[in-house]
Amino acid sequence: MAFRFKLGAWSSALLLLLSPLTRAAGEKATDLVVVADTRVLGGFNRYLADLYNHDLWLFAIHAVVLTTILGGTLGLLMDAIMKRIGIDLGRKKTAQQEH
């Protein structure tokens, strides 16, 4: 047990001492620009990628609105499917309401 502890301690110390030597030895990046690659995109994906590249706030608004619309549509679709197979989640009585 003591040997395992010593081995772990030494290997951890060695790893900590060698890790700065294994990092990239270049200068630190100052201004990184994150952009979407639009060279191979088309249609609606190209529109969203261009929107992301040019106006991040408008892209965020689009993302929120699209997520809301798609979530609502999926919810309504699942509700219709549940009703069709006989599961009605609209009005359920709890044990407290029955008494």
Summary of the structure (lengths in Angstrom):
residues: 99
radius of gyration: 28.0
end to end distance: 62.5
largest distance: 73.4
contacts: 154
relative contact order: 0.05
helix: 67%
strand: 0%
